C-alpha cells in the first residue's frame, strides 16, 4: 500500500503519489501520480473538469488503479541488497548494483551476509531514495567505496548535517549526481567528506550559480574531472570557482547557456586543463573560443551542435569562400591537437591557419578590427603576410593564396554513367570522403558501396587502410561500386 508523498516505480517509470481516492464512474480506489518524465502522463491532475491535485506540468500526471500500483515497486534497501547477495551465490561482492531496483531508505544492509568493507563500487541510480541523508549513509555503510553513483534520483529532503555527524570517506574517487536536483550547499557537504575525490559528475543538477555561502572549490581541490553540463551557469562563476583547481584536467559544460560573449581573461586559470567540451551551448559569437588560446594545457576541444558549428561536416565546395567553423577554431587555437573528437593533422592545421588568415584575419585587419584576432601578427609572419599600413595587408608573394590551392586534391568519382569532379582539402578524412561520395552521387542512405582508386596505368586498388586524401595523391580517380 502506498501513501501520498511516496516515491513509486511502475513499469520502469518513477513518480510521486500526489492523491489517493475514488473517481466518479470508476470502480475501486485510484492513485494520482505525478511522473518524473512529463511525457509519461496525460493531464495535470484534473479529471472531467475536477482538479484532484496539481502536477508539475500539463502532461505529467496519471490516475492509476490502486490495485495496479500495489506497493509501488518500493523495496526496503536491505531487501534490495539481499537479492544481489543471493544472486552472487557466495562470491565476494566488490561492486553492488541496485540501480532501478525500487530501493527506498533508510540505507542499511540488515542481517545480510555481505562484508560492506569490501564493496568498492555502489550503484543506486534511478531508485526511490528521496532523502539526501541516505547518500551520506551510503558512505557510512560502505566505508571503502571508491565510486558512488546516485544519478537520476529525486531528492526532496536535505537535512542539515553537523560536521561531526559523518566520518571522512578517504577512498572515494568518483561521485555521480547527474540528473539529481541538488542545492550547492548539499553538494559541498557531500564533497567535504571526500578529500581525495577525482571525478565529480553534476550534469543537470539544477545549478544556476557556483557562488554562495559555501566555497565549493575548497572541498574539491583534488578533482581531475568535473561535469557541469545541463546547468545554467555564467562563465564567470565557472572560472572563479574552478579556474584555480591545480589538478583539473577535464571539464564538461555541454548543453549549457554559454553564448560565446564571455571570455577567459587570464592565462593563469585552468593550469592543467587538457580536455574541454562546450557542445550543445548556444554559442553565437567567437570571443570565448578565441580566448581559449590563453589556457596553457588545452589540447582537446568539443564544440559541436552550436550555432557557430552549424556548417561543420561535409561542406567542402571547391569555390566556396566561406570559412568552415572547424578551420576557424583550429586557426584561433595553436596548441589544439583534437577537435570534435578528430585528430588535427599537420596538413589540416596548415590549411586551416592559412584559410583563417586570409578569410577572417585579413578582412578584420583592413576594417580596423585586428584585436578580434590575437594570432594575426603570428600567422602573418608565419605565412609571409605584409601587414604594414602602406600595403594595407597584402601578400608579399602568392605563398598563402597559392598554397591554399596546393592544399586541395582533385577528386573524380566514376559511378555508372556519372563522372563528378571536386577539389577537396588534402587533410579530409576518408570517413568524410565516403560521406561526400554518398552525397555527391546521390546514393541511397542505406546503401553500401566500395571505393576503388584507379591509377594512371590502370591499376585498381581498394581503399582500406588510408586515413586521409593525402594518402591517395594529388589527382585521385575513384570508382564506386554498390555492394549487393
Buried (B, 14 or more C-beta within 10 A) or exposed (E): EBEEEBBBBBEEBBBBBBBBEEBEEEEEBBBBBBBBEBEBBEBBBBBEEEEBBEBBEEBBBBBBBBEEBBEBBBBBBBBBBBBBBEEEEEEEBEEBBBBBBBBBBEBBBEEBEBEBEEBBBBBBBBBBBBBBBBBBBBBBBBBBBBBBBBBBBBBEEBEEBEEEEBEEBEBBBBBBBBBBEBBBBBBBBBBBBBBBBBBBBBBBBBBEEBEEEBEBBEBBBBBBBBBBBBBEBBBBBBBBBBBBBEBBBBBBBBBBBBBBEBBBEEEEBBBBBBBBBBBBBEBEBBBBBBBBBBBEEBBBBBBBBBEBBEBBBBEBEEEEEEBBBBBBBBBBBEEBBBBBEEEBBEBBBBBBBBBBBBBBBBEBBEEEEBEBBBBBBEBBEBBEBEBEEEEEBEBEEEEBEEBBEEBBBBBBBBBEEEEBEBBBBBBBBBEBBBEBBBEBBEBEEEEEBEBBBBEEEEEEEEBEEBEBBBEBBEEBBBBBEEEE
